[in-house]
Amino acid sequence: MTPHALLVPRTCNTSDRRTIRWWECELVDMDGSRHIRHQAFFSIGEAKSWASAQGYPVSDDTASSREV
C-alpha cells in the first residue's frame, strides 16, 4: 500500500452561533492509520502541504470528496 493522507473535515458551532471549520489529517500506511488531532488546518492547501512534507501525499479526488 502506498502511504497517503486523508483530510477529515471538522465543524464546531460556538455558543455565539459562529461556525468554525477546519481539517485534520489521517495518515495511512502499511502499519495502519493515525488520526492527527493536535494539528488543525484552516485550508485544504495547508493540510495537503503538511501531509506531503510528512511523506503522505493527498490525492485531489480524496480531498474534494471528504470536504462536504
N, C-alpha and C positions, 0 to 999 in steps of 0.2 A: 504494500500500500504506500502510495506517495503521501508524505506528510502535507497537511493542508490545514487551513483555519476556516472556521465557520464564524460568521458575525451574528451575534444574538441581539436583537433589538430589545430595549427596555424602556418602560414608560412609568413615570411616577406623577400622580396628581397631588399637589400640595394642598394644605389646608386653606390657602387663599385662592384656590381654584386655578392655579397655574399648572401647566403640563410640561414636564421636563422629559426629554428623550435623549437617550444615549445608546451606545453599542458596547457590548463586551465581546471578547474573543473566546472561542473554544478551539484549542489546539489539538489536532487529531494526528496520531501517528501509529506505528505498529504496536506500541505499548498501551494504547487506549486513547482516551481523551481527557484533557484538563480544561476546565472552565476557569478562566482568569477573571475573577470578580473584583479584584483590587485595582483593576485598571479600567477606567471609563473613558470612552472616546465619544466626542460630540459631533464627529463627522465620519462618514464611511471611509473617506480618503485617509484620515488619520489612523483609523483602525487597520486598514489594509497595509499602510506603510509600516506600522508597528509589527504586525504579524509577519510581513515579508522580512523585516530586519531580524526577526527571531528564527527565520528559516522555514516559515509556514505560509506559503503563498495563498491568496484568496482568489478564487475564480470569479469573474464578473457575474456569471449567472447565479452563483451561490449567494453573493452579497445582495443582489437585487431581489431574489426570491424570499429572503428572510426579512426584508425591510418593511414588511407590512405593519 
